[in-house]
Amino acid sequence: MSSAPQLLLLRFVLVLGAAAAVFVVAIGPTRAAETQASAALLRTVAHERVQVQLGTSLQVFPLSAAPFRAELTPACSALSSIVTVVALGLLLPAPTRRRRLTSCLMAAAFIALCNLLRIALSIGVGLLLGRTTLILFHDWIGSAFTFAYTLAGLMVLLYLRMPARAAAVET
């Protein structure tokens, strides 16, 4: 194997290892931050009907149903989508390091904001219609939304990497 393929393989292995390490180390704090942020977002319209408990749980007091607890699990977090898109961004060629960093950060921010909206919408449905409807919304609409915003985040990353876009921004 020549030097260039070996370097490419090494870069791939390093990015993959770093992505796995970031996920393992950051999933707890990320879930806690997402729980706090989604509760704060919901409190703007639902006041004290949503309360954070145990760092990654939300106690929900619906309008016309029994209270319930919603747990933000690792699968609910945006971290896996963010790590995946950023890892791809680190492996793809970029005109400059600055462009690589900017595109990764913008894609990650887009994904994080969309995930907060998804969580808030799911809990909001639960507030209005109860736990069963929240589960249905979360499992069907939320999953489709997660796929869509992850793909859109990748498109943001690629759009910011496009040579014509890079030349227009840098001039």
URVENPE-V507104 format. One record per residue. RES is the residue in three letters. PHI is phi in degrees with one decimal (999 if undefined). OMEGA is omega in radians with two decimals (* if undefined). D_CENTER is the distance of its C-alpha to the mean C-alpha in whole Angstrom. Layout:
BEGIN
res:RES phi:PHI omega:OMEGA d_center:D_CENTER
res:RES phi:PHI omega:OMEGA d_center:D_CENTER
END
This chain:
BEGIN
res:MET phi:999 omega:-3.13 d_center:38
res:SER phi:-78.5 omega:-3.06 d_center:38
res:SER phi:-65.0 omega:-3.10 d_center:36
res:ALA phi:-62.7 omega:3.10 d_center:33
res:PRO phi:-62.8 omega:3.11 d_center:32
res:GLN phi:-65.0 omega:3.11 d_center:32
res:LEU phi:-64.8 omega:3.10 d_center:30
res:LEU phi:-63.7 omega:3.10 d_center:27
res:LEU phi:-64.0 omega:3.10 d_center:27
res:LEU phi:-62.4 omega:3.11 d_center:27
res:ARG phi:-60.7 omega:3.11 d_center:24
res:PHE phi:-60.4 omega:-3.12 d_center:22
res:VAL phi:-63.8 omega:3.13 d_center:23
res:LEU phi:-64.3 omega:3.12 d_center:22
res:VAL phi:-65.2 omega:3.12 d_center:19
res:LEU phi:-62.5 omega:3.10 d_center:18
res:GLY phi:-63.5 omega:3.11 d_center:19
res:ALA phi:-64.5 omega:3.12 d_center:18
res:ALA phi:-61.9 omega:3.12 d_center:14
res:ALA phi:-63.6 omega:3.14 d_center:15
res:ALA phi:-64.5 omega:3.11 d_center:17
res:VAL phi:-61.0 omega:-3.14 d_center:14
res:PHE phi:-61.5 omega:-3.10 d_center:12
res:VAL phi:-62.0 omega:-3.09 d_center:15
res:VAL phi:-74.3 omega:-2.98 d_center:16
res:ALA phi:-96.0 omega:-3.02 d_center:12
res:ILE phi:-63.8 omega:3.13 d_center:11
res:GLY phi:-63.0 omega:3.13 d_center:14
res:PRO phi:-61.9 omega:3.14 d_center:13
res:THR phi:-66.5 omega:3.11 d_center:10
res:ARG phi:-61.2 omega:3.13 d_center:10
res:ALA phi:-63.7 omega:3.12 d_center:13
res:ALA phi:-65.5 omega:3.11 d_center:12
res:GLU phi:-65.3 omega:3.10 d_center:9
res:THR phi:-64.2 omega:3.13 d_center:12
res:GLN phi:-61.6 omega:-3.10 d_center:15
res:ALA phi:-66.3 omega:3.14 d_center:13
res:SER phi:-68.1 omega:3.08 d_center:12
res:ALA phi:-64.6 omega:3.11 d_center:16
res:ALA phi:-62.8 omega:3.10 d_center:17
res:LEU phi:-62.5 omega:3.14 d_center:16
res:LEU phi:-67.4 omega:-3.14 d_center:18
res:ARG phi:-64.7 omega:3.10 d_center:21
res:THR phi:-66.7 omega:3.11 d_center:21
res:VAL phi:-117.1 omega:-3.06 d_center:23
res:ALA phi:-108.4 omega:3.12 d_center:23
res:HIS phi:51.2 omega:-3.05 d_center:25
res:GLU phi:-95.5 omega:-3.14 d_center:25
res:ARG phi:-79.9 omega:3.10 d_center:24
res:VAL phi:-131.0 omega:-3.13 d_center:21
res:GLN phi:-131.5 omega:3.11 d_center:22
res:VAL phi:-78.8 omega:3.07 d_center:19
res:GLN phi:-134.9 omega:3.06 d_center:21
res:LEU phi:56.6 omega:3.04 d_center:21
res:GLY phi:81.5 omega:-3.08 d_center:18
res:THR phi:-125.0 omega:3.10 d_center:15
res:SER phi:-115.7 omega:3.06 d_center:18
res:LEU phi:-118.7 omega:3.00 d_center:18
res:GLN phi:-90.0 omega:-3.03 d_center:22
res:VAL phi:-114.6 omega:3.13 d_center:22
res:PHE phi:-115.8 omega:-3.10 d_center:26
res:PRO phi:-62.4 omega:-3.13 d_center:26
res:LEU phi:-67.1 omega:-3.03 d_center:29
res:SER phi:-137.7 omega:3.13 d_center:31
res:ALA phi:-142.4 omega:-3.13 d_center:30
res:ALA phi:-69.3 omega:3.08 d_center:30
res:PRO phi:-61.5 omega:3.11 d_center:27
res:PHE phi:-150.3 omega:3.11 d_center:24
res:ARG phi:-110.7 omega:3.07 d_center:22
res:ALA phi:-113.8 omega:-3.13 d_center:18
res:GLU phi:-102.5 omega:3.05 d_center:16
res:LEU phi:-87.6 omega:-3.09 d_center:12
res:THR phi:-83.5 omega:3.08 d_center:13
res:PRO phi:-56.9 omega:3.13 d_center:11
res:ALA phi:-68.9 omega:3.12 d_center:10
res:CYS phi:-80.5 omega:-3.08 d_center:9
res:SER phi:-75.0 omega:3.08 d_center:6
res:ALA phi:-79.3 omega:-3.01 d_center:2
res:LEU phi:-59.1 omega:-3.13 d_center:5
res:SER phi:-63.8 omega:3.10 d_center:7
res:SER phi:-66.0 omega:-3.12 d_center:5
res:ILE phi:-63.7 omega:-3.13 d_center:5
res:VAL phi:-62.1 omega:3.14 d_center:9
res:THR phi:-63.7 omega:-3.10 d_center:10
res:VAL phi:-66.8 omega:3.11 d_center:10
res:VAL phi:-66.3 omega:3.09 d_center:11
res:ALA phi:-61.4 omega:3.07 d_center:14
res:LEU phi:-61.7 omega:3.13 d_center:15
res:GLY phi:-62.9 omega:3.11 d_center:15
res:LEU phi:-75.2 omega:-3.14 d_center:17
res:LEU phi:-87.4 omega:-3.13 d_center:19
res:LEU phi:-77.7 omega:3.10 d_center:20
res:PRO phi:-68.8 omega:3.08 d_center:23
res:ALA phi:-137.8 omega:-3.13 d_center:23
res:PRO phi:-60.9 omega:-3.13 d_center:26
res:THR phi:-143.0 omega:3.07 d_center:25
res:ARG phi:-64.5 omega:3.12 d_center:23
res:ARG phi:-60.8 omega:3.12 d_center:22
res:ARG phi:-64.6 omega:3.11 d_center:21
res:ARG phi:-61.6 omega:-3.12 d_center:19
res:LEU phi:-64.7 omega:-3.13 d_center:17
res:THR phi:-61.0 omega:-3.11 d_center:17
res:SER phi:-66.0 omega:3.11 d_center:15
res:CYS phi:-65.9 omega:-3.14 d_center:13
res:LEU phi:-66.0 omega:3.13 d_center:12
res:MET phi:-66.3 omega:3.11 d_center:12
res:ALA phi:-64.2 omega:3.13 d_center:10
res:ALA phi:-63.6 omega:3.12 d_center:7
res:ALA phi:-63.4 omega:3.12 d_center:8
res:PHE phi:-60.5 omega:-3.13 d_center:8
res:ILE phi:-63.7 omega:-3.13 d_center:4
res:ALA phi:-61.4 omega:3.14 d_center:4
res:LEU phi:-65.2 omega:3.11 d_center:7
res:CYS phi:-64.3 omega:3.12 d_center:7
res:ASN phi:-66.4 omega:3.08 d_center:5
res:LEU phi:-61.4 omega:3.09 d_center:8
res:LEU phi:-63.5 omega:3.12 d_center:10
res:ARG phi:-61.8 omega:3.13 d_center:10
res:ILE phi:-63.3 omega:-3.13 d_center:10
res:ALA phi:-62.1 omega:3.10 d_center:13
res:LEU phi:-64.2 omega:3.12 d_center:15
res:SER phi:-61.6 omega:3.14 d_center:15
res:ILE phi:-66.4 omega:3.10 d_center:17
res:GLY phi:-60.6 omega:3.07 d_center:19
res:VAL phi:-62.6 omega:3.09 d_center:20
res:GLY phi:-63.7 omega:3.09 d_center:21
res:LEU phi:-63.0 omega:-3.10 d_center:23
res:LEU phi:-79.4 omega:-2.94 d_center:25
res:LEU phi:-122.4 omega:3.08 d_center:26
res:GLY phi:100.2 omega:-3.03 d_center:25
res:ARG phi:-61.3 omega:-3.09 d_center:23
res:THR phi:-61.1 omega:3.13 d_center:24
res:THR phi:-68.4 omega:3.07 d_center:23
res:LEU phi:-58.0 omega:-3.12 d_center:19
res:ILE phi:-61.7 omega:3.13 d_center:19
res:LEU phi:-61.3 omega:3.13 d_center:20
res:PHE phi:-61.7 omega:-3.12 d_center:18
res:HIS phi:-58.4 omega:-3.05 d_center:15
res:ASP phi:-72.2 omega:-3.07 d_center:16
res:TRP phi:-97.9 omega:-3.10 d_center:17
res:ILE phi:-70.2 omega:-3.12 d_center:16
res:GLY phi:-60.8 omega:3.12 d_center:12
res:SER phi:-65.5 omega:3.11 d_center:12
res:ALA phi:-64.5 omega:3.13 d_center:14
res:PHE phi:-63.6 omega:3.12 d_center:11
res:THR phi:-60.9 omega:3.10 d_center:8
res:PHE phi:-59.7 omega:-3.07 d_center:11
res:ALA phi:-64.7 omega:-3.09 d_center:11
res:TYR phi:-74.4 omega:3.06 d_center:8
res:THR phi:-68.8 omega:3.09 d_center:8
res:LEU phi:-63.6 omega:3.11 d_center:11
res:ALA phi:-64.9 omega:3.08 d_center:12
res:GLY phi:-62.5 omega:3.06 d_center:9
res:LEU phi:-64.4 omega:3.11 d_center:12
res:MET phi:-65.6 omega:3.05 d_center:14
res:VAL phi:-59.5 omega:3.14 d_center:14
res:LEU phi:-59.0 omega:-3.11 d_center:14
res:LEU phi:-66.9 omega:3.13 d_center:17
res:TYR phi:-60.6 omega:-3.14 d_center:19
res:LEU phi:-72.2 omega:3.11 d_center:19
res:ARG phi:-93.0 omega:-3.05 d_center:20
res:MET phi:-58.1 omega:-3.10 d_center:23
res:PRO phi:-56.2 omega:-3.14 d_center:26
res:ALA phi:-64.1 omega:3.12 d_center:28
res:ARG phi:-66.4 omega:-3.13 d_center:25
res:ALA phi:-62.8 omega:-3.13 d_center:25
res:ALA phi:-67.6 omega:-3.13 d_center:29
res:ALA phi:-66.8 omega:-3.12 d_center:29
res:VAL phi:-72.9 omega:-3.07 d_center:26
res:GLU phi:-78.0 omega:-3.14 d_center:28
res:THR phi:-90.0 omega:* d_center:32
END
